[in-house]
Amino acid sequence: MPEAYQGSMAETEEEAQRWVDGDEDARPPPELLTRDVVARAILNEVAEGRGS
């Protein structure tokens, strides 16, 4: 996950599920980051030798 988003997304499956269920104190799952953020993170991982 990009550093800019760490701390703003759910860290556990339970917290993500609480967010889906409507808990206003829970954070959304990282799977819901925008596509461009995810694509940039994947490109960075590959460029740094940690991806395929």
Buried (B, 14 or more C-beta within 10 A) or exposed (E): BEEEEEEEBBEEEEBBEBBEEEEEEBBBBBEEBEEEBBEEBEEEEEEEEEEE
